[in-house]
Amino acid sequence: MKKISYLILGMFITFLLANVSYVTKGVYITSPTGNTIGTTGDNLNVILADQTTPAIAIKFGKTVGSFTTLTNAVEVDDTTAVVGNVTGVNVGDRIGIFGGGTRFFFAKILSIDTNTITFDSPVDYPFDAGSGVAFATTDIATANGSLASPIYFEIKNNSQVGSGAILDITRLLFLAKCSTAPEFNEFCDITNGLTNGIVLRKKVNGVSNNYWNIKKNSDFALLAYDLSLYDSSPPLNINGISSRITYAGSEKHGVVIRIEPQQSLQLIIQDNLTSLISFEVMAEGHYTTDIF
């Protein structure tokens, strides 16, 4: 019996050794079309996305006013800027300044004096005169959308930004305030929830990719890591909801949402949200390369 066992073991080892020559040597990285990606000077170009690249936190916004430029340069720590056009822009809106290849700056507008804008955060990078300036409102509760006339709140990385920055979004944070205590089957306190819903969509060269559609508070519970419902009792003294959806990490969605140049991440508002007190969505993530 032992001789038979040894014979079988020997045959198995012989089989393994005989097939070693069939193992492919080397590891190859291929493109989405199946082509092998080559190297330059024995170096493989990669996108760096590690724990040292700068973090970002950007609110989804709807453009107000017109795209304009800086009339004068702004320096680090400035809290004012002179711009070419402020028509349609109001206190409380956000200003965005773009330039420097991969740099951008966002802040809340505190006051407008002719074409001089004062904002709540110091500039963290010097921008030359002529750098692009855009304005947006981030309060989604101002939106009265429908299926026929949706309203878009976006994070854009288009030609107006003028950068080669590549952004990885790892988390979305939601905060809505309403007049009465929210229920599970409502959207904040909108009775029976939304009819058409809020869609998260990524646009790449005109091609769209939908991620989800939220109509009720309960939908956050399905999609998100957490959902909190608040009523007006102490200590918060506010009616509303908060939630967060995380994309990075193997125990979450497992992947980030990458926004490359000429791409945008959109929230499509297809219902009337004006009964809410306020509603904002923050995208958190990081640059894929070190910009400093």
N, C-alpha and C positions, 0 to 999 in steps of 0.2 A: 504493500500500500504506500509506504514511504517512497519507494522507487518511482511509483507512478506520479506522486505529488511533486517530487523533485524534477521529473521529466516535464511535467506541465509547466512548472515554474521556469525551467530552463528554456522551454519553447517560447514562453511569454517574453522573457528578457531578450531572447534572440530577435523576436518580432520588433520590439522597441528599438533595438540597436539598428536593425535593418532599415527602419523607417526614419532614422535621424536625418538622413540625407534629403528627405523630402520637406524638412522644416525650412520655411522661407527665412533667409537671413536679411536683417535690416527691418526698420520700421518706416513706413511711408505715410506722409500726410497728403491727402488729396483735396482738391477743390470741390464745390458742390456739383460741378460738371463731370467729376471723376478723373480729372487730370492731376498728375503728380505735381506737387508744389516743389519747385527747385530751391536752391540756395544761391547766395552770392558770396563768394569768398569763403565758402564753408560755413556761412552764418545764415540762420533762418530768421527772417524778419517776423516779429510777433508784436501784438498789442499788449502793452504792459497794463495790467489791471490788478493791482495788489493792494495791500493795506496802507500804502504810503501815498497813493495818488490823492489829490485834493477832493474833499467832500463837497457836495452841492445840495442845496435845498431850494427848490423853485416851485412857486405856486402856478397852477394853471390859470391862464388869463385870456380875456377877450380884448382884442385890439380896440383902442379908442384913439380919437385924433388921427393924425397923419404921421407916417414915418418921416423923421427929420434928422438933423445933424447938430453937433455941438458948434456953436458960434465961436467959443473960446476953448482952449485946452483946460482940462481939469487935472488937478494933482492929487496925490495920495493925501487923505484926510479932509479933502474938500467936502462940504455938505451942500454946496450950491452949484448950479450949472446954468449957463446961458444957452438957449437952444433956438433954432430957427422958427419954430411954429408950435404954439400951444393951443390952437383952436380945438375945441372939443375935449380938452383935458381938464380934470377937476382935482381938487384936494382930496386925498384918499386913494387916488389911482396910483399905479406903480410906474416908475420910470426905469427903462432899461437902456444901458449904454454898452455898445459893442465895438470891439476893435482889438488891435494888438495880436492878431492871428488867432488866438484861442481864448481871449479874455472877454468876460462880460460882467456887468454889475447891475444889481437890482436894488431898489429901495422904494419906500412909501413916500409919496409927495405930501409935505406938510403945508406948503404955501406956494402961491404963484404970484409974482410981481412982474407984470408985463411979460417978458420972455425969460425971466430968471426964476428958476425952480429951486426951492429948498426941500431937502429930503432928510429922512431920519437915520441914515447910516453913512459913515464916512467912506469916501471912495477908497478902494483898496489897490488900485492900479492906475497909472497915469494914462489918460486918453487924450489924443491930439484933437485939435480943432478939425471938424469934418467927420469925426467918428459918428457912427450911426446911433440914433436915439429913437426908441419906440415907447409907446404908452399902452397900458392895459388896465382893465378892472379885473380883480380876482374874486369878486363877490358873485358867485354863481346864482345867488338868490335874486339877482336882478334879471334873470333870464326868463322869458316867456316864449318857449319853443313849442314846436309841433312836429309831426312827421313830415308835413309839407314844407315847413320852415324851421328846420333845426338851428340851434345856436351852438357855436363851437367855442370852447375854452381849450387853449392849447399850450403846449411847450414846444416851441419851434426851434429848429436848428437849420434855418434856411439861408438863402443868400443875403438877406438883410443882416443876419447875425455876422456874416462875413468871416466865419471862422472855420478852421479845420478841426475843431474840437469834436471828440466822440464821447458821448455821455452814456453811462450805464445807470439805469434807474433800478434801484433795489427795493424800494418801498413806497407805497402811497398811503397818505394819512388824510382822513376825512373828518371834518368838524362842521356840524350843522346846528343852528339854534332856531327854536320855534316857540310859538306862543303857549302851547299846552304840552303836557307830558306825553312823550311819544309812546306808541304801542308797537308791538312786534309786527303787526300786519299793516302798518302805515309807513310812509316815507317821512321821517321826522314826525310831524303831526298831520301830514296830509292824509285825509281819510281814504282808506282802502289802497293807499300807495299811489304810484304813478301809473298812468295808462300805457305809455309807450316806453318809458324807461330812459336811463342814462347809460350810454354806450362808451366803453373805453376802446379806442381804435388807434392803431399806428398806421401812418401813411408813408409809403416809400415810393418815390417817383410816380405818384398817382395811383399806386396799387395799395389797397386797404387790407388791414388784418384786424378783425374784431376780437377783443379778449373776453368781454362779458357785457351783460345788460342788467342793471340794478333797478328794481322797481319798488322794493320794500325794505324796511329795516332788516327783515329776516334774511334777505339776500346777502347782506353783509356777513351774517352768521355762517352762511354756506361758503363764502369766498375767503373770508378774512381770518386772521389769527385771533382777533378779538372784536367784540362789539359792546359798547357801553351805552345804556339808555339813562338819561338824567331827567329828574323832575325838579321842581322849584324849591324843594325842601333844603334846609341847611345840610352840609356847609356850602354846596355849590350854588344854590339859589338860581338855577337856570334850567330851562327845558331844552333838551337837545340830544344829539347822538354823536359818538365818535367811534372811529374804527380805523384799522390799519391792515393793509394787504401787503405781504412781504413776498418778493419774487426770488431773491437770492437764497441759497442754502438748500441742501439736499432734502431737508424735511419740509421745505416750503414748496414753491413751484419748481425750484431746482435751477432756474435760469433767470438772468436779468433781462430787462427790456432795454435794448441798445438803441440809442438815437444818434445816427450818423449825420453828416452834413446833408442838407436838402431833405431831411426827414422831420416828422412832427408826431407828437403823441397828443391825441385829442380826447376830450370829453364831449360827447354829442348830447346836447340837452334837447329832449323831444316833448317836454311838458312845461306847464306853467309853474314856476317855483317861487313866484313873487310873494306868496303868503308866508314864506320862511323869513325869519329875522336876518339870518346870514348863512352862507354856505361856502366853504373854501376847501380846496384839495391841494395838498402839498406833495410834491415828488421829491424823494431823497435818493441820493446815489453818489456817484463820483465821476471825475474825469477818468479816462482810460490811460492817460499818460501824465507824467509829472509836468506841470506848466511853469514851475518856478525855476 
